[in-house]
Amino acid sequence: LFSYLVGAMTVSQLKQSERQNGVFSRQRFLDYCLGRAELAERLITIFTEGLPKDLLDIQEAVEAGDVPRIAKLAHRLKGASASMCAEKLSTAAATLERSARASDTDQIAAGWLVVEKEVSALLQALRHP
């Protein structure tokens, strides 16, 4: 999977792609994995396989108005996505977490929409380098 993601792109092309979308930093993630493509592939798989449940849990918490749970789940997503070098998703999750900690229900709803958008963008970036 990771070799598919990186494909035959040069370092220059990778950097240009990352500047353009800022959704997923392939080179930084590979560096984070000490150049071990198999490790990177496994971590991407684990992360993407867990995303549907994580998102469903957040959606259920948002719909139930369970603000402490939203904050906890958003915090977890923030850390996981930061570890994956998915900065926009991490930032969106951080914003959702802050809104939940402030009990700002309007911002929670808006923040949840941004998280959903960033997850879609991340999955698209992972599929199409």
C-alpha positions in Angstrom: 0.0 0.0 0.0 2.7 2.5 1.0 4.7 1.8 -2.2 1.5 2.4 -4.1 0.9 5.7 -2.2 4.5 6.9 -2.9 4.7 5.2 -6.3 7.4 6.5 -8.5 7.2 10.1 -7.2 10.5 11.9 -6.7 11.2 13.7 -3.4 10.6 17.0 -5.2 7.2 15.8 -6.4 6.4 14.5 -2.9 7.2 17.9 -1.4 5.2 19.7 -4.1 2.2 17.4 -3.5 2.4 18.0 0.2 2.5 21.8 -0.2 -0.5 21.6 -2.5 -2.8 19.6 -0.3 -1.3 19.6 3.2 -3.6 16.6 4.0 -1.0 13.9 4.3 2.8 14.3 4.4 4.0 11.0 2.8 7.7 11.8 3.1 7.4 13.0 6.6 5.5 9.8 7.5 8.0 7.6 5.9 10.8 9.5 7.8 8.8 9.0 11.0 8.8 5.3 10.2 12.6 5.4 9.7 12.3 4.7 6.0 10.6 1.3 6.7 7.9 1.1 4.1 6.4 -2.1 5.6 6.0 -0.3 8.9 4.4 2.7 7.2 2.0 0.4 5.3 1.0 -1.4 8.5 0.4 1.8 10.4 -1.7 3.2 7.6 -3.7 0.0 7.5 -4.3 0.1 11.3 -5.3 3.8 11.2 -7.6 3.5 8.2 -9.3 0.3 9.5 -10.0 2.1 12.8 -11.4 5.3 11.3 -14.9 4.1 10.6 -15.5 3.1 14.3 -13.8 6.2 15.6 -16.0 8.4 13.4 -19.2 6.5 14.3 -18.3 7.0 18.0 -17.8 10.7 17.5 -21.0 11.0 15.5 -23.0 9.2 18.1 -21.6 11.4 20.8 -22.4 14.6 18.8 -25.9 13.4 18.2 -26.4 12.5 21.9 -24.9 15.8 23.0 -22.3 13.9 25.1 -19.8 16.8 25.4 -17.2 15.0 27.6 -17.2 12.0 25.3 -16.8 14.2 22.2 -13.8 15.9 23.8 -12.2 12.5 24.7 -12.8 11.0 21.2 -11.7 14.2 19.4 -8.5 14.2 21.5 -7.8 10.6 20.6 -8.4 11.3 16.9 -6.2 14.4 17.1 -3.3 12.4 18.4 -3.7 9.5 16.1 -3.9 11.7 13.0 -0.9 13.8 14.1 1.0 10.5 14.4 0.0 9.8 10.8 1.3 13.2 9.6 -2.3 14.1 8.7 -2.1 17.7 9.9 -5.4 19.0 8.6 -7.3 16.2 10.3 -5.4 16.6 13.5 -6.1 20.4 13.5 -9.8 19.8 12.8 -10.0 17.2 15.7 -8.2 19.7 18.0 -10.7 22.4 17.1 -13.5 19.9 17.8 -11.9 19.0 21.1 -11.6 22.7 22.2 -15.2 23.3 21.2 -16.3 20.3 23.3 -14.2 21.4 26.3 -15.8 24.8 26.1 -19.3 23.2 25.7 -19.9 25.3 22.6 -22.6 23.2 20.9 -22.7 25.4 17.8 -19.0 25.0 17.3 -19.2 21.3 18.0 -21.6 20.8 15.2 -19.5 22.9 12.8 -16.3 21.2 14.0 -17.8 17.7 13.4 -18.5 18.7 9.8 -14.9 19.8 9.3 -13.6 16.6 10.8 -15.8 14.6 8.3 -14.5 16.7 5.4 -10.9 16.2 6.5 -11.3 12.5 6.9 -12.6 12.3 3.3 -9.7 14.4 2.0 -7.2 12.2 3.9 -8.7 9.0 2.5 -8.6 10.5 -1.0 -5.0 11.5 -0.5 -4.1 8.0 0.7 -5.7 6.5 -2.4 -4.4 9.0 -5.0 -0.9 10.4 -4.4 
